[in-house]
Each structure stands twice: as C-alpha cells, then as structure tokens.
Amino acid sequence: MAARLAASRIVHAGRGISQPTPFGKRMDRLSNRVWGEVVMPTDTKSLKVVRVMSAEPYETKEQLSPKYYPNLPMFHYLTKMLRFHGLFFDDHVVFRDVQDNLKIIRGKVVRPPIGQGKRAQLRGKK
Amino acid sequence: MHRLTHVSTRNRSSLAEKLRNAVGGQDFGKAKQIVAGGSIAVKDEHGEDFRELYVMPKRKLRGQTQLEQATGRTEYKTRSRFDLMDRLTKRPPRSEEMDPEAQKWCDVWPAARTFASSVVPLPVRMGTRPNVEKRAPFKKEGNLELVKIPNFLHLTPPAIQQHCQAIKKFCTPFPPELLSNPSATCQHLPISIEYSTYIHQGTSIRDIRSRVVTMKIHVAELKLSENQMEKLIRLAANRYDEKTGKMTIITDRCHTRQQNLDYAHYLLTVLYHEAQKVEKWDELKNRTDALKVEFDGSNTKTKLIDLLEKAKLTPGLSPSAAGCGDQKSIDEFGEMWKAYRNSEETVEKTREYGRQMKKLLGIQQ
C-alpha cells in the first residue's frame, strides 16, 4: 500500500499530455497534426505505411545503382596496354620472351600458323 | 639464362671488380696489393721486366684451404648481389628521405590525392587477417585497401589555417557588442540553425545526411502571454526544454537542406499562430490538465485544512503559538508542496516537507 502510493511513483512529468483526459486528448491530436505525425492512435500493422513512405527512395540509394560498381576492362587487355606504356612489368612475360628468342636462335618455330603445326603435320600423314 | 649471361659478363669487367671492392670493404683487395708490392723492379739486358717465375698459383691451394677451415681461420669474401646495378639506380622511398623539421607537409601533399605509400611517412596498416593477434593487418606498401578509401592528409591544421588566411579578406568582422555581452545574443539572434556538410564518395558527391536541419528558438522572445505560452509548450511536447527555455525543431523530411529549412520556418509559423488560437474545447480543461500539479484544489489542501481544524481541538498541541490556521502559513506550505511535487524527490526536500508540517501543526522539536 505504501509503496504504491509513494510520491516518487506518481507521474507528474508531462501531466495532462499522456493521460486520456478530453482536453489532453484533443491537444495531443492537434500537436500531431501540426508536426505532421499520425494523428489518431494506430496499430503496428498500419504504421508500416509510415515506415515505407518515410524510407529513402530506391533510386537515390547509390548502393543499388549499377554505376556504383563500374565495369573494369578485361585483365588481358589491361596488362598488354599497361606494359606497352611501361607502367606494368611482369617477370614471367619477360622470361617467356627470352625463351622464345632462344628457340628462334636454335632454329625452332615459335607459334606456327594454323594448320602448319606439329599436330597438323601428323594428322596430314594419316 | 638471360640474367645469368648478363651477370657473368658484368662479373668479368673491371668496373664490376671496382664496385665489388667498394662494396666488399678494404680487406677485399688486399691480396692483390700485397702481390703487386712484393714484386722486384729489375730490368734485363733488353730493358724489359723479368717474367715472374711460376712456382705456385696465385690462389690458395686446396690443402691450405682445408687447413684454414679446420683451424677456423677462414676468411669469407663478401660478394655483392648480382642485381647491384639495378638496385643502385632505384631511389629509396621518399618518406625515408624526409626531414620533418626542414620541410612543410603542405608542400608534399598540397591537394587531395590517392594514398601513396612511398610518400606518407606513417606506419599505417589496413585490412583483415584471420587472427589479428598473431599477425597484424597489412602494411601500407602495396596495400590496395588504402588506395581505395579517401584520405584527408591534405587537410592538416596548418593547411586549414592557410586556407582561412586566404579567404579572410572576404569576411566581415564579428559584431563586437555580441562578443562583449553573450547574453544579448538571445535577444538579437533568437533563432539558431545547425546543419552538417559531409565529404562523400560514390556515384554522387551529395550525401543524404546533409539534408538534416536543426533549428533552435528562444521561446521567451516570441512575446506570448501566459496561456499562449502554455499552449505552445503543449504543442511542442518533448521538443521544448524547460531548463534552457529553447525549442528544438529537427527537420529531415524533404530531400534538400533548403526545403528542410523552409519547412522548419513553416513549422515555427504554424506553432506561433496555433498558440494564439482559442478552441472551443479549451473549456474542457480541468485541474488534471495543468502542466504542473497545483496546490489549490488538491486533496492535500483539503486534508490539511481538516487536520488543522482538528488540531485546534487537541489539548496536547499549541497551534495558536505557531500561528496555526493562518492563511500565510498555509500559502507558505503550499509553495513548498508545489515545488516538492513538481521536481525530483530528494532527501532534503523530504526533510523540508516534514519541517514545514511540524511548523504548521505547532509541534516543538
């Protein structure tokens, strides 16, 4: 009995605003109308409309736009072009060039035209 | 094969030998000098030098080498790496050559640019690893994550100060009367507006958070009457701060900052005029609708008066001596009671309540 009626438990902050007195009820609705909020008390399902309409539109969300993820040029083309301009260096490419030159010096054919390779010659014999 | 051929060619040249001596130190070419110094300059009948007699080769024999290894007197020659020329032509990172005292960072990094690990002299790390306690994230060299993010290394305090000095000639001085008297700001400038500007990177340079506008108004400057002020406070609800006397309006519904600012001004106008209106349902207001709990008309006052009437009939108490039943005493008690009920409960306030009650009833300590 004493704990329930203790002064610290009596609500006095915002008195008349949260209590459903006739005057307080009308004042609350007027305040909600002024601030552009939901005027009448509404259930949670109906508040979904408020949540949907107040969200950021899809067309302004840049994470959802294709331009946010630009298409990069193909890797092969990038390496060739950058190596041509001297901005890209690959040890493996240099090594393969050296090996090709050595083959040419030894009299071998590097990358023969189509139809004149080793496999084509064997197939021709059949 | 390509590198080995190149290396062997360079290894046989005199320049390579000079570089090897320079890199290897002073002891590297000692043997040759000793041999050269030991030769005897003797001429034969034709005026030519005597050819050196070949008895032993000019290198250490295998037996001698093995003896040195067994007794621990081997001297290992330090040879430079095969890519010495390549490494000599490469410049070390700029951050290692920097002198923080002599240089100005604004000259090194004057404008916004991509992160360059060779220029930034900071040991920053960025990235993720499965176990960060075992291995730290990746260093700045070759770190693509650092290249992706925008950095603000060009906005150091000295750089900002330079910019402020540059645009100072376009500004006007701050009003001196507001500087000398800060409280006058509320009278002359009752409305203050706050907004934030963001640096954004993406498909658009505009950040959606920039649209938020915060407006703060000193409500006392609206010159409203008591009833109108009370209605304004009710309409504002939790946007009004009683301690500071300010009302805060935060608008973020429109897409641009200008629209939100106009909306904030519109809200202020609506509140001002609504506060001055008188509705028909204002008559429905009763005691429980007051913003503060009032002493007049409360149950406490009724019970208090009844208690005082009974106290006069009690022989044990002496109400006449303490002015019991006096209206001034009851009003004083009412003031204390109102403050007690409308503020946070504390021990001192409770004791004051008890003290006032005893005083009213004439109870002596």
Contacts between the chains, C-beta under 8 A, distances in Angstrom:
chain1	res1	chain2	res2	distance
A	7	B	340	7.7
A	7	B	341	7.2
A	7	B	345	5.9
A	8	B	345	4.9
A	10	B	341	7.8
A	12	B	292	7.8
A	12	B	293	5.4
A	12	B	341	6.1
A	12	B	342	6.2
A	14	B	237	7.8
A	15	B	288	7.1
A	15	B	289	7.8
A	15	B	290	6.9
A	15	B	291	6.6
A	15	B	292	7.5
A	15	B	293	6.6
A	16	B	234	8.0
A	16	B	288	6.1
A	16	B	289	3.9
A	16	B	290	6.4
A	16	B	291	6.8
A	17	B	234	6.5
A	17	B	237	6.5
A	19	B	288	6.7
A	21	B	284	7.8
A	21	B	286	7.0
A	21	B	288	5.8
A	21	B	289	5.5
A	22	B	281	7.0
A	22	B	284	4.5
A	23	B	281	6.6
A	23	B	282	7.4
A	23	B	284	4.5
A	23	B	285	4.4
A	23	B	286	7.1
A	23	B	289	4.6
A	24	B	289	5.7
A	26	B	279	7.4
A	26	B	281	5.0
A	26	B	284	7.5
A	27	B	231	7.9
A	27	B	234	5.1
A	27	B	235	7.5
A	30	B	235	6.8
A	30	B	274	7.1
A	30	B	279	7.9
A	31	B	234	6.8
A	31	B	235	4.7
A	31	B	236	7.8
A	31	B	237	5.8
A	34	B	235	5.8
A	34	B	267	7.3
A	34	B	270	5.5
A	34	B	271	6.4
A	34	B	274	6.1
A	35	B	267	7.2
A	36	B	253	7.4
A	54	B	253	7.6
A	56	B	208	6.4
A	60	B	208	6.8
A	60	B	255	7.9
A	62	B	202	4.7
A	62	B	203	4.5
A	62	B	204	6.1
A	65	B	203	5.5
A	67	B	203	4.5
A	68	B	202	6.3
A	68	B	203	5.1
A	94	B	2	7.9
A	95	B	2	7.8
A	98	B	1	6.6
A	98	B	2	4.2
A	102	B	1	6.7
